[in-house]
Amino acid sequence: MKAAGINCLTAEHISLAHPVLTVQLTLLFNILIKYSLFPDGFGHCIIVPLVKNMDGDRTPGNYRGITLSPVTSKLFEMSLMAVFEYQLRSNRLK
């Protein structure tokens, strides 16, 4: 299981949720796309420092940052990519 974002939801929560959630998210995403909106909460992420080497070196260069984004934001980005890809293909730009 992957780590949860700032809203404590994982992809597993979405995939195991009642099918009505898919309908509601689809309605929400269509409204956001139609009115060119991007909720502020979709941009709130958690940055977690992870140690590159476990040799005890605690210098900043021995860490790399992992960004945990909200699952809803990732789903919205994927739906946008589908819309953009369709537009590019239908206009023969891809």
C-alpha positions as CSV (number, residue, x, y, z in Angstrom):
1,M,0.0,0.0,0.0
2,K,1.3,3.4,-0.9
3,A,1.5,6.2,1.7
4,A,-1.5,8.5,2.2
5,G,-1.4,12.2,1.3
6,I,-2.5,15.2,3.5
7,N,-6.1,14.0,3.4
8,C,-5.1,10.6,4.8
9,L,-6.7,8.8,1.7
10,T,-4.9,6.2,-0.4
11,A,-5.7,4.8,-3.8
12,E,-6.8,1.7,-2.0
13,H,-9.5,3.7,-0.2
14,I,-10.8,4.9,-3.6
15,S,-10.7,1.5,-5.3
16,L,-12.5,-0.3,-2.4
17,A,-15.1,2.5,-1.9
18,H,-18.7,2.2,-2.9
19,P,-19.3,2.7,-6.7
20,V,-21.2,5.9,-6.0
21,L,-17.9,7.5,-5.1
22,T,-16.8,7.1,-8.7
23,V,-20.0,8.7,-10.0
24,Q,-19.5,11.7,-7.6
25,L,-15.9,12.2,-8.4
26,T,-16.7,12.1,-12.1
27,L,-19.4,14.8,-11.6
28,L,-16.9,16.8,-9.6
29,F,-14.1,16.5,-12.1
30,N,-16.4,17.4,-15.0
31,I,-17.5,20.6,-13.2
32,L,-13.9,21.5,-12.5
33,I,-12.9,20.9,-16.1
34,K,-15.9,22.8,-17.5
35,Y,-15.3,25.9,-15.3
36,S,-11.5,25.7,-15.4
37,L,-11.2,25.3,-11.7
38,F,-8.4,23.7,-9.6
39,P,-9.1,23.5,-5.9
40,D,-6.4,24.8,-3.6
41,G,-6.6,21.6,-1.5
42,F,-5.4,19.6,-4.5
43,G,-2.0,21.4,-4.3
44,H,-1.4,20.8,-0.7
45,C,1.2,18.1,-0.3
46,I,3.5,16.6,2.4
47,I,7.2,16.4,1.7
48,V,8.9,13.5,3.6
49,P,12.7,13.3,3.7
50,L,14.0,9.8,3.1
51,V,17.5,8.7,3.9
52,K,19.4,7.6,0.7
53,N,22.0,5.5,2.5
54,M,21.5,3.9,5.9
55,D,25.2,4.4,6.9
56,G,24.4,6.9,9.7
57,D,25.3,10.0,7.6
58,R,22.8,12.7,8.7
59,T,24.0,15.4,6.3
60,P,21.3,17.0,4.1
61,G,22.8,15.6,1.0
62,N,22.1,12.1,2.2
63,Y,18.3,12.7,2.0
64,R,15.9,12.9,-0.8
65,G,12.4,14.3,-0.7
66,I,9.2,12.4,-1.5
67,T,6.1,14.4,-2.1
68,L,2.8,12.8,-0.9
69,S,0.0,14.4,-2.9
70,P,-3.8,13.9,-2.3
71,V,-5.2,10.9,-4.2
72,T,-8.1,13.1,-5.4
73,S,-5.6,15.4,-7.0
74,K,-3.8,12.5,-8.7
75,L,-7.1,11.2,-10.0
76,F,-8.0,14.7,-11.3
77,E,-4.7,15.0,-13.1
78,M,-5.2,11.6,-14.7
79,S,-8.7,12.7,-15.9
80,L,-7.2,15.9,-17.3
81,M,-4.5,13.9,-19.2
82,A,-7.3,11.8,-20.7
83,V,-9.1,15.0,-21.9
84,F,-5.9,16.5,-23.3
85,E,-4.9,13.3,-25.0
86,Y,-8.3,13.0,-26.6
87,Q,-8.1,16.6,-27.8
88,L,-4.6,16.2,-29.2
89,R,-5.5,13.0,-31.0
90,S,-8.8,14.4,-32.4
91,N,-7.0,17.5,-33.7
92,R,-4.1,15.3,-35.0
93,L,-1.6,17.1,-32.9
94,K,-0.1,13.9,-31.4
